[in-house]
Amino acid sequence: MMKIAAVGSDAFILGFRLAGVDSVFHAEREDMEKVLRQAMADEGLGILIVHEEEVRHVSQPMKELMLKNIKPVFIKIGGTEEELRSKVKATIGVDLYKSNS
């Protein structure tokens, strides 16, 4: 069974811990890249969740590795409401924000 993990600050990973995600990796901005590499080394990890704002501060080679990596799959969350809306629509094929009025 593939594990889901979250990487980020204490405030970011707290919500995932509360939701039952067992694998969390604490990382501050200055050591984010190092912690991401450690997480990627976990053979059982299938999905790695990171905050979009933190990804903006890693090196370009790391961003490219995250984009091309198949296992684990990187999921960036955060951003504006419009970005979140388009991600949800692309993922499930339904615009959950669409009003019926």
C-alpha positions in Angstrom: 0.0 0.0 0.0 1.3 3.4 -1.0 1.7 6.0 1.7 0.7 9.7 1.6 2.9 12.2 3.2 3.0 16.0 3.7 6.1 18.2 3.8 6.2 21.6 5.3 6.1 23.8 8.4 4.5 22.7 11.6 1.4 24.8 10.8 1.1 23.1 7.3 1.6 19.5 8.4 -0.7 19.9 11.5 -3.8 19.7 9.4 -2.6 16.5 7.7 -1.8 14.9 11.0 -5.3 15.7 12.2 -6.7 14.2 9.1 -4.8 10.9 9.8 -1.8 11.3 7.5 0.9 9.4 9.4 3.9 10.4 7.3 4.8 14.0 7.8 8.1 15.7 7.3 8.8 19.0 9.1 10.7 21.4 6.9 11.3 25.1 7.1 12.0 27.1 4.0 15.8 26.9 4.3 15.9 23.1 4.5 12.9 22.3 2.3 14.9 20.8 -0.6 16.9 18.6 1.7 13.8 17.3 3.4 12.0 16.7 0.0 15.0 14.6 -1.0 14.7 12.6 2.2 11.0 12.0 1.7 11.6 11.0 -1.9 13.9 8.2 -0.7 11.0 6.5 1.1 10.2 3.5 -1.1 6.6 3.2 0.2 5.7 6.8 -0.5 3.2 7.3 -3.3 2.0 10.9 -2.9 3.9 13.8 -1.4 1.9 16.9 -0.6 3.7 20.3 -0.4 2.5 23.9 -0.1 2.8 25.8 -3.3 4.4 28.7 -1.6 7.2 26.5 -0.3 7.9 25.1 -3.8 8.6 28.6 -5.1 11.7 28.7 -2.9 13.4 25.5 -4.1 15.9 25.3 -6.9 14.9 25.0 -10.5 16.5 21.5 -10.8 14.4 20.4 -7.8 11.2 21.9 -9.3 11.9 20.0 -12.6 12.6 16.7 -10.6 9.3 17.2 -8.8 7.4 17.7 -12.1 9.0 14.7 -13.8 8.9 12.3 -10.8 6.5 9.4 -11.0 6.9 8.0 -7.5 6.2 9.8 -5.4 3.7 12.0 -7.2 4.0 15.6 -6.0 0.8 17.5 -5.2 1.1 21.2 -4.6 -1.7 22.8 -2.7 -2.4 26.4 -1.9 -2.5 29.5 -4.1 -5.5 31.6 -5.1 -9.1 30.4 -5.1 -9.1 30.5 -8.9 -6.0 28.2 -9.0 -7.6 25.8 -6.6 -10.8 25.9 -8.6 -9.0 24.9 -11.8 -7.0 22.2 -10.0 -10.2 20.6 -8.7 -11.9 20.9 -12.0 -8.9 19.3 -13.8 -8.7 16.5 -11.2 -12.3 15.4 -10.9 -13.8 16.9 -14.1 -16.4 18.9 -12.3 -16.5 22.6 -11.4 -17.5 22.5 -7.7 -17.4 26.3 -7.5 -20.0 26.7 -10.3 -23.1 28.3 -9.0 -26.5 27.2 -10.1 -28.0 30.7 -10.2 
